[in-house]
Amino acid sequence: MARPYGSRNAQERDYVTPMVHSDRKGMVRLTGMVPADLHAMAYRNAKAAGITMGLYLKRLVEQDQLNEDGVPLWRIAELDSESAADEQEGEQLRLTG
């Protein structure tokens, strides 16, 4: 059975430096699987900005705000929200159980 989208733990793998092709001016490929509608949205956003998908992705990564441990702030907010939801669910189970 396939894993749900986004469930792979990044901690499972070590970073491997990608192959740099001399004819690509030091650029390397960045790939990932995303839902088709998200791909279309990124394409439209890049096109509206008048830039390539590669430059669009570069700008998104550069603009990521990180905490002192290098964790994106948006991810910390997600984890806090998930934790609060888990606590609320546990409280509801205690009240009904």
Sequence and secondary structure as in RCSB ss.txt:
>XXXX:A:sequence
MARPYGSRNAQERDYVTPMVHSDRKGMVRLTGMVPADLHAMAYRNAKAAGITMGLYLKRLVEQDQLNEDGVPLWR
IAELDSESAADEQEGEQLRLTG
>XXXX:A:secstr
    TT S GGGS        GGGTT         HHHHHHHHHHHHHHT  HHHHHHHHHHH  B TTS BHHH
HHHHHHHHHHHHHHHHHHHHH 
